[in-house]
Amino acid sequence: MLAGVSAICFGSALVTAKLGLRSIDARSGAAISIPTATALLIIAAPFALDASGFTLAAALIFAAIGVFFPAVVTLITFAANDRLGPSVTGTVSSTAPLFALLAAVLLLGERIPARAFVATAGVVAGVALLSWRGGVLMRRALWLPLAGAALRGIVQVAAKAGLALWPSPFAASLIGYSVSTLTVSLAARGRHRWRERRALLWFMATGLLNGLAVLLMYAALSAAPVSLVAPVVAGYPLVTVLLGAAVLREEVLSVRSVAGALLIVGGIAYLVAGS
C-alpha cells in the first residue's frame, strides 16, 4: 500500500511538473520543488522525527543519497519531461526496478524470487504500451530518463541499507532532501524567473507530491524487500498517462493504453499475491 500510494504521487508529480515547465526551465523548477518539500519536512520534524535510533553511518548514507536523489534525478527527470513529455519520460524511467533488483543482488545479497522478475517485466511492458509514440524512443534525449532510472534504482538499494541501520524513513527523507536542496540551489543559481507565478505554484505542488512519494517509498523499503517495493513504485507511469490524458492536450488514451494498464495492474497484483 505504501509503495502504491508512492507511485500515485510520483505519477501525478510528472504531470504538474510538465505544466510548470511550460513557463520555466528545469533547473529553476527543481530549485523550487525540492526546497518546498524540504521546508515541509523541517516543519514536520518536531512531530515526526524519531532520533532514538540515530547512527552516524546511516546519516552519512542518507546524506550521500541526497546528492543524487532527489537532486540529480529531479534535474534529469525535469529535463527529459521538457524534451520528451511526461509519458515517454515515465516509460523509460519505469526500468528503474531492473537496476534496483540487480543492485539488491550485488550489494545487499538479497535473494530475488522469480516472481519479482516476472512482475517487473509486466510493469515495464505495460508502461511501454501506455506511452509508446512512433519512433520517439529513438531520440537522443532518451539517455536522460534512462540515467534517471539507473540512479533511482541504485538509490532504493542504498536507502534500504541505510534504513537497516537507522529505521527512520522520515530521517532518510529529511537528510536527503536537505542535501538535495543545497545541490539544486547551486545548480540553479542565477536562473530563477520568479515572475512566472504559475510555474512557482506548479513546482511547489510537484515538490509536495515528490516529497510525499519519497517518504512513502522509504517507509515501504523499511518494511519490505527491494524486490517487492521497486516494481510497485515503477507503476507510476499509469497514473501519469491517465492524469495526463485528463489535463494535457498532447496526451490521448487508446486501446493500447488500456492494454498497458492491464499489464501493469496484473504484474503488480501477481507480485503482491506472492508476498
DRENVO-827964 format. One line per field, with one value per residue: chain; residue number from 1; residue in one letter; y, x, z of N, C-alpha, C, CB in turn. Coordinates in steps of 0.001 Angstrom, whole numbers, plus 500000, padded with zeros to 6 digits. Glycine has a CB too. Layout:
ch (A,...)
i (NUM,...)
aa (A,...)
n.v (Y,...)
n.u (X,...)
n.w (Z,...)
ca.v (Y,...)
ca.u (X,...)
ca.w (Z,...)
c.v (Y,...)
c.u (X,...)
c.w (Z,...)
cb.v (Y,...)
cb.u (X,...)
cb.w (Z,...)
***
This chain:
ch (A,A,A,A,A,A,A,A,A,A,A,A,A,A,A,A,A,A,A,A,A,A,A,A,A,A,A,A,A,A,A,A,A,A,A,A,A,A,A,A,A,A,A,A,A,A,A,A,A,A,A,A,A,A,A,A,A,A,A,A,A,A,A,A,A,A,A,A,A,A,A,A,A,A,A,A,A,A,A,A,A,A,A,A,A,A,A,A,A,A,A,A,A,A,A,A,A,A,A,A,A,A,A,A,A,A,A,A,A,A,A,A,A,A,A,A,A,A,A,A,A,A,A,A,A,A,A,A,A,A,A,A,A,A,A,A,A,A,A,A,A,A,A,A,A,A,A,A,A,A,A,A,A,A,A,A,A,A,A,A,A,A,A,A,A,A,A,A,A,A,A,A,A,A,A,A,A,A,A,A,A,A,A,A,A,A,A,A,A,A,A,A,A,A,A,A,A,A,A,A,A,A,A,A,A,A,A,A,A,A,A,A,A,A,A,A,A,A,A,A,A,A,A,A,A,A,A,A,A,A,A,A,A,A,A,A,A,A,A,A,A,A,A,A,A,A,A,A,A,A,A,A,A,A,A,A,A,A,A,A,A,A,A,A,A,A,A,A,A,A,A,A,A,A,A)
i (1,2,3,4,5,6,7,8,9,10,11,12,13,14,15,16,17,18,19,20,21,22,23,24,25,26,27,28,29,30,31,32,33,34,35,36,37,38,39,40,41,42,43,44,45,46,47,48,49,50,51,52,53,54,55,56,57,58,59,60,61,62,63,64,65,66,67,68,69,70,71,72,73,74,75,76,77,78,79,80,81,82,83,84,85,86,87,88,89,90,91,92,93,94,95,96,97,98,99,100,101,102,103,104,105,106,107,108,109,110,111,112,113,114,115,116,117,118,119,120,121,122,123,124,125,126,127,128,129,130,131,132,133,134,135,136,137,138,139,140,141,142,143,144,145,146,147,148,149,150,151,152,153,154,155,156,157,158,159,160,161,162,163,164,165,166,167,168,169,170,171,172,173,174,175,176,177,178,179,180,181,182,183,184,185,186,187,188,189,190,191,192,193,194,195,196,197,198,199,200,201,202,203,204,205,206,207,208,209,210,211,212,213,214,215,216,217,218,219,220,221,222,223,224,225,226,227,228,229,230,231,232,233,234,235,236,237,238,239,240,241,242,243,244,245,246,247,248,249,250,251,252,253,254,255,256,257,258,259,260,261,262,263,264,265,266,267,268,269,270,271,272,273,274,275)
aa (M,L,A,G,V,S,A,I,C,F,G,S,A,L,V,T,A,K,L,G,L,R,S,I,D,A,R,S,G,A,A,I,S,I,P,T,A,T,A,L,L,I,I,A,A,P,F,A,L,D,A,S,G,F,T,L,A,A,A,L,I,F,A,A,I,G,V,F,F,P,A,V,V,T,L,I,T,F,A,A,N,D,R,L,G,P,S,V,T,G,T,V,S,S,T,A,P,L,F,A,L,L,A,A,V,L,L,L,G,E,R,I,P,A,R,A,F,V,A,T,A,G,V,V,A,G,V,A,L,L,S,W,R,G,G,V,L,M,R,R,A,L,W,L,P,L,A,G,A,A,L,R,G,I,V,Q,V,A,A,K,A,G,L,A,L,W,P,S,P,F,A,A,S,L,I,G,Y,S,V,S,T,L,T,V,S,L,A,A,R,G,R,H,R,W,R,E,R,R,A,L,L,W,F,M,A,T,G,L,L,N,G,L,A,V,L,L,M,Y,A,A,L,S,A,A,P,V,S,L,V,A,P,V,V,A,G,Y,P,L,V,T,V,L,L,G,A,A,V,L,R,E,E,V,L,S,V,R,S,V,A,G,A,L,L,I,V,G,G,I,A,Y,L,V,A,G,S)
n.v (498790,501262,501589,501666,504041,505800,505515,506672,509337,509972,509647,511625,513890,514122,515147,517643,518840,519016,520912,523113,523375,524625,527248,527762,526903,523648,523461,525684,524987,522665,523859,525033,523048,521032,522439,523211,520795,520132,522195,521625,519153,519909,521500,519549,517950,518214,516776,514343,513164,510617,510296,508378,506049,506847,506638,507375,506330,505625,508170,509390,507831,508503,511220,511089,509895,512019,513795,512820,511969,513425,515297,515254,513326,514547,516862,515623,514244,516360,517687,515678,515393,517859,517690,515228,514768,513840,511164,509523,509957,508820,506196,505224,505685,503784,501562,501439,499438,497256,497972,498304,495728,494301,495678,495130,492426,492356,494175,493975,491332,490278,487909,487366,486593,484609,485472,488245,489158,488473,490051,492598,492657,492643,495121,496950,496338,497057,499869,500657,500092,501849,504327,504481,506147,506528,505979,507724,506861,506659,508999,511196,512240,510241,509119,510584,510014,507324,507355,508566,506548,504513,505703,506073,503431,502393,504070,503233,500817,501660,503259,501299,499946,501973,502329,499957,500323,502642,502754,504840,506272,508940,510414,509654,510850,513582,514225,513539,515246,517729,517907,517698,520054,522018,521208,521551,524236,525422,524553,525921,528563,531953,531568,531764,532633,534399,535792,534210,533220,531151,528932,528755,527933,525463,523980,524016,522399,520082,519552,518961,516621,514890,514825,513568,511162,510101,509824,507903,505804,505217,504412,502095,500609,500227,498301,496184,494007,495109,493884,493674,496284,497982,497194,497848,500619,501388,501394,503919,505413,504711,506274,508747,508741,508448,510685,512667,512470,513596,516183,517278,518376,517035,514386,511349,508834,505351,502148,500721,501948,501049,498311,498395,499364,497193,495288,496419,496537,493820,492753,493916,492952,490207,490114,491084,489225,487009,487726)
n.u (500825,501900,503943,502342,500791,502887,503679,501450,501744,504284,503644,501663,503163,504811,503069,502230,504715,505234,503349,504380,506813,506163,506547,508977,512461,514101,516069,515528,512966,513437,514794,512748,510831,512168,513265,510780,509587,511523,511255,508698,509196,511003,509356,507618,509315,509706,507535,507490,510011,512034,514691,515903,517098,519407,522303,525596,526636,524365,523204,525145,524944,522337,522775,524643,523053,521316,522755,522428,519763,516787,517944,519820,518434,515931,516567,517403,515043,513169,514351,514164,511394,510664,511710,510800,508268,505793,504792,506530,508875,508155,507793,510399,511678,510508,512044,513584,513257,514664,517352,517372,516812,519034,521107,520349,520868,523663,524753,523367,522984,520520,517971,516348,513142,511752,509250,509336,510893,509250,506992,508149,508891,506337,505322,507114,506648,503981,503946,505370,503625,501606,502742,504200,505300,505337,508519,509614,511203,513660,514945,517657,517600,516806,518604,518476,516080,516748,519193,518286,516585,518406,519860,517759,517035,519389,519535,517341,518258,520505,519191,517738,519828,520745,518442,518353,520202,519368,516240,514371,512268,511468,513707,515532,514358,514343,517097,518186,516713,517477,520205,519900,518542,520522,522177,520596,520061,522535,522980,521040,521626,521177,519386,516695,513323,511238,509015,507257,504571,502671,504233,505711,503760,502968,505339,505758,503648,504517,506824,505669,504235,506296,507942,506274,505978,508598,508998,507033,507951,510414,509404,508099,510308,511605,510108,509819,511296,513513,512808,510073,509096,510217,509137,506413,506387,507315,505104,504099,503914,501423,499598,500531,499938,497117,496245,497514,496135,493750,494424,496468,496718,498193,498274,496711,494273,494085,493323,495630,496613,494839,495417,498046,497629,496298,498337,500174,498679,498112,500727,501639,499698,500206,502746,502321,500524,502049,503599)
n.w (500000,500827,498897,496630,496952,496918,494246,492996,493776,492640,489913,489531,490039,487799,485900,486991,487001,484261,483521,484867,483530,481210,481546,482769,483213,483605,485667,487291,488046,489576,491667,492963,493597,495170,497499,498534,499386,501286,503178,504194,505374,507362,508958,509880,511319,514249,515146,513841,513605,514768,516653,518120,517204,515972,513940,512961,510600,509092,508770,507188,504890,504063,503553,501465,499545,499147,497540,495002,494831,495874,494086,491629,490140,489916,488409,486027,485349,485018,482847,480883,480829,479805,477203,476121,477078,479604,479502,477887,479303,481752,480888,480135,482539,484097,484025,486228,488332,487282,487482,490233,491235,490319,491646,494265,494469,494042,495944,498395,498706,498443,497987,495065,494114,491432,490768,491156,489017,486871,487419,487256,484552,483445,484339,483115,480395,480282,480800,478614,476511,477244,476721,474351,471483,468006,466928,468789,470880,469803,469953,470760,473297,474935,476707,479016,480759,481088,482429,484756,485678,486284,488397,490218,490767,491981,494175,495715,496714,498186,500064,501389,502652,504402,505960,507287,509242,510595,511170,510101,508093,507852,508758,506785,504544,505309,505729,503218,501479,502479,501807,499054,498496,498813,496706,494303,494503,494143,491529,490116,490437,489921,487865,488365,487659,488894,488194,486890,488047,487892,487277,489618,491485,490366,490558,493278,494060,492789,494281,496765,496144,495208,497480,499375,498030,498096,500871,501489,499892,501124,503587,502816,501932,504340,505465,503745,501217,498534,496158,496256,496657,494609,491961,492339,492889,490426,488834,488461,485972,484927,486338,485486,482710,482695,484211,482736,480317,481023,481698,480066,476728,474796,475524,474898,475387,474432,472828,473165,475438,477378,477329,478212,480808,481960,481927,483722,486146,486405,486633,489047,490823,490654,491783,494438,495371,495891,498013)
ca.v (500000,502426,501712,502037,505468,506482,505530,507664,510667,510156,509815,512936,514934,514311,515990,519015,519381,519364,522178,524156,523527,525483,528639,527916,525827,522503,523728,526593,524217,521808,524732,525390,521864,520325,523205,523190,519554,520203,523086,520908,518130,520592,521901,518343,517219,518101,515852,513065,512619,509801,510247,507412,505023,507520,506164,508256,505648,505768,509572,509651,507184,509334,512456,510761,509713,513334,514444,512311,511800,513678,516425,514974,512614,515540,517667,514774,513961,517572,517926,514684,515738,519017,517309,514050,514693,513016,509747,508855,510019,507810,504877,504838,505693,502592,500487,501533,498188,496367,498389,498081,494300,493915,496242,494431,491154,492570,494957,493548,489880,489953,486827,487872,485500,484674,486240,489663,489436,488397,491243,493752,492613,493042,496564,497652,496156,497824,501304,500869,500156,503066,505582,504445,507013,506052,506466,508716,506318,506722,510330,511214,512607,509051,508801,511308,509202,506060,507646,508788,505245,503814,506329,505809,502042,502241,504802,502406,499829,502389,503648,500078,499700,502972,502091,498798,500845,503600,502530,506045,506834,510405,510912,509453,511875,514909,514412,513512,516453,518891,517928,517959,521475,522723,520822,522184,525689,525768,524285,526895,529903,532993,531197,531872,533618,534377,536456,533164,532797,529853,527912,528642,527128,524089,523290,523794,521196,518971,519265,518313,515258,514094,514633,512535,509908,509602,509413,506650,504775,504835,503663,500765,499914,499858,497188,495121,493930,495896,493125,493924,497712,498617,497031,498545,502048,501591,501513,505312,505962,504509,507491,509858,508687,508698,512084,513491,512474,514482,517547,517755,518170,516140,513006,510774,507419,504489,500729,500347,502432,500139,497070,498674,499459,495840,494631,496975,496078,492383,492496,494279,492016,488944,490265,491242,487976,486034,488296)
ca.u (500000,502792,504581,501314,500492,504099,503589,500428,502332,505311,502985,500991,504191,505284,502098,502325,505995,505092,502626,505314,507873,505693,506888,510257,513381,514151,516885,514784,511855,513957,515162,511506,510133,512898,513215,509414,509446,512425,510650,507598,509787,511576,508222,507052,510353,509492,506434,507620,511364,512443,516154,516404,517915,520432,523681,526304,526789,523101,523056,526049,524351,521213,523327,525228,521913,520758,523485,521916,518311,516146,518522,520230,517342,514898,517077,517359,513646,512544,514897,513558,509978,510567,512042,510092,506913,505697,504519,507754,509793,507709,508019,511802,512006,509947,513044,514330,513328,515682,518596,517224,516926,520431,521894,519985,521588,525111,525182,522719,522882,519103,517529,515228,512311,511409,508006,509665,511341,508067,506179,508870,508751,504967,505189,507865,505914,502737,504170,505804,502401,500883,503384,504984,504946,506103,509868,510086,512232,514937,515511,518910,517335,516398,519564,518133,515292,517427,520147,517492,516097,519537,520112,516625,517116,520514,519188,516445,519081,521294,518278,517444,520994,520722,517292,518663,520984,518518,514937,513546,512009,511406,515077,516122,513803,514769,518529,518382,516156,518268,521398,519453,518207,521781,522663,519839,520181,523795,522844,520132,521998,521078,518480,515296,512470,510112,507828,506360,503870,502031,505272,506044,502726,503016,506512,505529,502807,505387,507668,504844,503942,507522,508387,505432,506290,509877,508779,506282,508821,511349,508636,507890,511597,511972,509257,509737,512495,513546,512138,508632,508790,510625,508178,505145,506640,507524,503830,503603,503516,499990,498959,500935,499199,495695,496080,497925,495058,492687,494908,497331,496128,499000,498159,495440,494102,493807,493223,496959,496736,494083,496190,499179,497139,496016,499628,500740,497874,498319,502071,501707,498853,500937,503850,501805,499836,503022,504437)
ca.w (500000,500873,497585,495658,497097,496436,492781,492618,493956,491611,488620,489495,490023,486426,485188,487497,486547,482844,483474,485272,482533,480126,481850,483446,482839,484513,486856,488163,488595,490643,492782,493650,494106,496230,498753,499075,500146,502441,504173,504836,506232,508531,509799,510498,512060,515707,515446,513138,513612,515908,516585,519101,516554,515169,513781,512040,509315,508364,508396,506067,503714,503630,503001,500165,498643,498850,496446,493734,494862,494578,493346,490256,489470,489574,487292,484830,485017,484502,481510,480000,480739,478928,475826,475637,477606,480807,479251,477453,480434,482696,480305,480266,483962,484741,484041,487488,489087,486744,488130,491670,491515,490098,492740,495501,494458,494129,497098,499634,498758,498548,497105,494273,493600,490009,490669,491066,487652,486006,487679,486718,483102,483135,484558,482071,479135,480360,480633,477232,475722,477602,476355,473112,470352,466870,466691,469739,471742,469115,470137,471504,474685,475664,477763,480234,481692,481362,483501,485960,486141,486902,489695,491108,491200,492908,495396,496522,497408,499182,501136,502146,503512,505463,506839,508128,510365,511305,510529,510169,506763,507913,508816,505458,503661,505767,505458,501769,500873,502897,500949,497683,498385,498574,495378,493217,494638,493478,490096,489503,490871,488905,486779,488783,486991,489812,487639,486406,489249,487687,487383,491032,492135,489858,491078,494706,494114,492418,495431,497785,495684,495198,498856,499965,497346,498608,502256,501455,499332,502174,504585,502248,501920,505699,505897,502735,500374,497298,495092,496328,496586,493356,490857,492608,492671,488989,488136,488463,484668,484719,486848,484621,481446,482931,484613,481606,479318,481504,481925,478985,475402,473972,475997,474449,475712,473293,473172,473635,476803,478232,477411,479075,482179,482420,482177,484951,487278,486515,487136,490466,491556,490690,492735,495793,495757,496355,499070)
c.v (501264,502663,502144,503513,506307,506599,506559,509075,510948,510423,511159,514062,515166,515233,517426,519657,519802,520690,523336,524426,524323,526924,528844,526725,524789,522801,524665,525879,523322,522619,525270,524161,521207,521127,523257,521958,519584,521065,522383,519820,518745,521004,520700,517621,517118,517076,514445,512413,511875,509594,509185,506355,505587,506760,507056,507629,505801,507203,509928,509011,508032,510636,512213,510541,511062,514090,514065,512234,512507,514690,516106,514272,513582,516405,516887,514553,515178,517873,516957,514985,516886,518625,516205,513979,513728,511533,508987,508843,508952,506409,504406,504781,504444,501414,500498,500219,497220,496677,498105,496608,493833,494420,495538,493094,491362,493217,494478,492038,489418,488856,487276,486703,485711,485511,487739,490036,489419,489638,492486,493811,493054,494531,497346,497538,496985,499305,501613,500966,501441,504295,505602,505405,506652,506728,507351,508178,506251,508086,510282,511520,511419,508742,509487,510470,507864,506243,507874,507484,504475,504379,506020,504372,501823,502919,503967,501374,500499,502804,502454,499769,500689,502740,500858,499225,501798,503554,503716,506622,508358,510999,510772,510526,513255,515173,514464,514778,517698,519027,518256,519423,522309,522454,521566,523701,526177,525600,525353,528330,530896,532706,531347,532959,533682,535098,535443,532567,531430,528723,527685,527735,525677,523331,523129,522547,519954,518568,518544,516853,514368,513819,513548,511171,509286,509086,508062,505504,504290,504031,502237,499952,499486,498634,496010,495120,494781,495205,493292,495385,498297,498420,497763,500041,502344,501687,502932,505883,505732,505740,508676,509896,509019,510153,513019,513580,513431,515941,518116,517410,517136,514677,512466,509294,506633,503058,500229,500788,501506,498826,497252,498736,498076,495075,495107,496449,494586,492045,492785,493315,490658,488983,490265,489949,486941,486521,487810)
c.u (500862,503447,503577,500953,501689,504074,502575,501002,503406,504670,502304,502008,504752,504363,502180,503643,505925,504356,503542,506389,507432,506156,508275,511151,513504,514934,516180,513605,512290,514305,513935,510925,510858,512940,511813,509198,510315,511823,509517,508118,510371,510461,507665,508031,510101,508428,506676,508991,511660,513955,516745,517310,519057,521759,524346,526417,525526,522907,523938,525535,523212,521703,523933,524134,521374,521477,522877,520387,517743,516842,518821,519128,516241,515328,516999,515919,512943,513041,514290,512082,509765,510777,511151,508636,506840,505519,505772,508781,509440,507968,509444,512207,511507,510908,513859,514362,514384,517040,518542,517415,518367,521313,521603,520714,523072,525547,524604,522674,521448,518742,516264,514408,511976,510158,508282,510119,510160,507208,506836,508756,507352,504755,505884,507152,504637,502935,504687,504597,501629,501437,504120,504419,505871,507455,510426,511213,513600,515604,516749,518683,516908,517338,519211,517269,515931,518452,519414,516979,517201,519831,518999,516679,518214,520218,518280,517228,519924,520416,517921,518586,521023,519603,517490,519451,520172,517145,513982,513359,511976,512809,515762,515653,514333,516231,518786,517894,516945,519521,521012,519100,519449,522291,521934,519909,521460,523680,522010,520472,521948,520101,517010,514566,511154,508872,506820,505627,503220,503037,505650,505049,502768,504201,506462,504664,503621,506280,506910,504589,505182,508036,507597,505730,507573,509706,508063,507129,509820,510640,508394,509184,512028,511201,509249,510995,512371,512753,510629,508303,509058,509627,506865,505307,506774,506228,503316,503284,502049,499225,499277,500111,497724,495436,496460,496851,493943,493117,495675,496748,496884,498906,496767,495395,493743,493640,494557,497162,496015,494837,497399,498775,496874,497304,500244,500001,498080,499688,502200,500872,499537,502054,503325,501153,500799,503885,503991)
c.w (500000,499513,496528,495731,496655,494919,492295,492717,492908,490250,488474,489387,488626,485641,485679,487068,485084,482694,483878,484250,481304,480319,482418,483099,483949,485787,487824,488810,489738,491878,493512,494335,495273,497528,499368,499934,501407,503546,504919,505774,507509,509504,510562,511414,513567,516084,514889,513228,514910,515805,517503,518476,515730,515157,512739,510657,508464,507898,507215,504782,503174,502996,501624,499130,498208,497754,495103,493681,496080,493667,491882,489490,489059,488397,485987,484386,484438,483083,480505,479772,479762,477466,475268,476074,478778,480550,478850,478579,481461,482194,480525,481743,484677,484708,485333,488268,488569,487375,489628,492019,491359,491240,494057,495604,494727,495439,498426,499793,498866,497540,496383,493727,492125,489794,490495,489657,486678,486168,487099,485206,482682,483284,483447,480723,479131,480156,479229,476310,475986,476894,475029,472066,469206,466706,467785,470620,471068,469295,471021,472979,475533,476826,479084,481190,482012,482487,484824,486549,486852,488291,490689,491646,492215,494238,496299,497325,498494,500364,502008,503108,504675,506460,507717,509360,511233,510645,510682,508771,506757,507948,507454,504492,504020,505427,503959,501095,501264,502046,499515,497472,498104,497159,494267,493303,493979,491968,489401,489861,489718,487788,487151,487999,487771,489284,487114,487603,489079,487817,488842,491742,491679,490437,492600,494908,493773,493580,496528,497412,495715,496611,499561,499356,497890,500036,502308,500898,500366,503266,504098,502274,503317,506176,504940,501885,499111,496194,495117,496074,495194,492217,491078,492373,491175,488200,488006,487083,484334,485180,485949,483346,481650,483304,483473,480539,479722,481551,480732,477623,474583,474374,475652,474809,474456,473778,473736,475082,477779,478417,478328,480538,482766,482740,483493,486173,487498,487089,488618,491322,491718,491711,494169,496291,496316,497496,500449)
cb.v (500004,502234,500388,501200,505801,505729,504142,507532,510800,508918,508728,513136,514571,512966,515449,519036,518351,518250,522126,523793,522167,525431,529187,528034,526399,521314,524321,527814,523384,521041,525890,525995,520856,520015,524618,523229,518344,520763,524364,520293,517365,521841,522547,517393,517878,519449,516403,513261,513732,508420,511599,506735,504175,508929,504637,508586,504156,505334,510470,509131,505765,509640,513041,509513,508885,514153,514060,510951,510300,514141,516873,514129,511518,516431,518106,513419,513479,518765,517793,513276,516109,520077,516866,512828,514268,513489,509599,509545,511413,507982,504895,505825,506924,502203,500615,502612,497516,496496,499886,498561,493496,494467,497734,494210,490442,493426,496382,494095,489342,491214,485506,488769,485379,483263,486007,490020,488409,487139,491423,493705,491201,492306,496958,497089,494668,497598,501821,499731,498954,503275,505945,503020,508546,506240,507201,509190,504954,506421,511271,512234,513673,507866,509205,512595,508970,505526,508882,509707,504422,503920,507840,506053,501143,502819,506133,501707,499086,503631,504273,498883,499802,504344,501934,497745,501552,505065,501289,507097,506304,510865,510160,508063,511868,515047,513278,512322,516618,518780,516573,517089,521967,522301,519323,521730,526104,524902,522913,526604,529890,533224,529778,532162,533243,534985,537419,532060,533821,529799,528316,530025,527715,524086,524040,525036,521326,519339,520540,519065,515293,514803,515927,512882,510142,510712,510482,506818,505302,506080,504368,500875,500803,501022,497669,495299,492483,496124,491655,493504,498466,498085,495575,498280,502497,500473,500701,506194,505363,503251,507782,509754,507303,507779,512394,512947,511055,514047,517577,517160,519479,516566,512920,510970,507234,504584,499893,500960,503851,499876,496621,499969,500304,495088,494901,498509,496385,491730,493316,495732,491848,488617,491564,492397,487385,485631,489830)
cb.u (499066,503873,505230,500073,500113,505371,503213,499169,502927,506228,501979,500117,505319,505400,500665,502199,507109,504346,501389,505948,508359,504169,505907,510063,514759,514765,518229,514294,511216,515187,516012,510480,509955,514320,513708,508377,509823,513797,510123,506676,510876,512397,507113,506586,511677,509101,505133,507288,512381,511670,516733,515242,517055,520657,523735,527692,527108,521917,523383,527454,523846,520289,524382,526121,520803,520760,524979,522492,517926,514775,519789,521496,516769,514586,518530,518048,512901,512831,516429,513726,509425,511585,513474,510796,505937,504577,503466,508336,509766,506249,507706,512708,511422,508645,513981,513729,511994,515756,518860,515849,516006,520939,521617,518463,521394,525566,524810,521324,523678,518236,517276,515736,511017,511204,507141,510751,512406,507240,505952,510338,509046,503999,505771,509297,505579,502082,505162,506739,501522,500931,504317,505019,505062,505314,509900,508937,511829,514748,514473,519863,516272,516332,520967,517407,513923,518117,521003,516328,515555,520790,520261,515288,517335,521798,518504,515414,519988,521955,517007,517207,522303,520590,516023,519455,522227,519127,514290,514184,510700,510604,515875,515767,512275,514553,519359,517677,514698,518650,522137,518252,517523,522839,522507,518381,520155,524943,522218,518715,523389,522398,518745,515211,512224,510522,508231,507144,502824,501356,506510,506071,501351,503091,507769,504854,501610,506237,508257,503505,503368,508599,508274,503957,506419,510957,507965,505013,509555,512015,507289,507360,512665,511730,507860,508482,512768,514997,512482,508091,509605,511963,507892,504668,507919,508357,502815,504616,504364,499494,499415,502417,499339,495173,496927,499193,494489,492234,495793,498733,496084,500423,498421,495250,493016,494933,492812,498041,496185,492691,496648,499834,495867,495205,500601,500688,496380,498155,503072,501218,497512,501501,504635,500798,499098,503889,504397)
cb.w (501215,501957,497179,495872,498561,496890,492256,493523,495361,491533,488413,490750,490971,485713,485370,489034,486744,482079,484394,486563,482101,480032,482799,484987,482505,483810,486453,487374,487514,490161,492281,492660,492997,495771,498510,497938,499270,502021,503498,503779,505468,508089,508940,509426,511833,516274,514884,511720,513406,515942,516937,519795,515678,515693,513353,512581,509533,509244,509573,506384,504061,504817,503946,500271,499319,500070,496483,493473,494876,494816,494020,490238,490385,490786,487558,485097,486248,485436,481517,480583,482121,479339,475757,476097,476514,481632,478171,476207,481079,482988,478822,479497,484621,484073,482836,488354,489066,485210,487880,492146,490589,488746,492877,495566,493120,492979,496892,499694,499916,498315,497909,493114,494422,489436,491916,492080,487216,486322,489185,487128,482577,484018,485929,481965,478914,481676,481691,476770,476018,479099,477394,472547,470723,465637,465427,470603,472204,467635,470740,470903,474740,474725,477331,479878,481132,480082,483144,485657,484961,486009,489535,490366,490018,492297,495044,495630,496410,498546,500558,501191,502696,504872,506010,507330,509853,511276,511106,511109,506229,509148,509896,504913,503728,507276,506099,501174,501277,504380,501003,497346,499665,499610,495179,493249,496119,494017,489873,489913,491487,488324,486358,490284,485465,491107,486517,485620,489626,486318,486568,491692,491857,488329,490681,495354,493150,491204,495974,497960,494268,494386,499626,499782,495839,498561,503013,500616,498102,502776,504884,500811,501305,506640,506081,501842,499989,496843,495206,497685,497625,492937,490643,494057,493423,488434,488827,489116,483586,485470,488291,484278,480807,484032,485857,481005,479130,482876,483147,479119,474646,474024,477534,472918,476792,472235,471930,472733,476914,477637,476007,478667,482230,481368,481013,484923,487048,485160,486375,490670,490845,489321,492453,495845,494559,495234,499015)
***
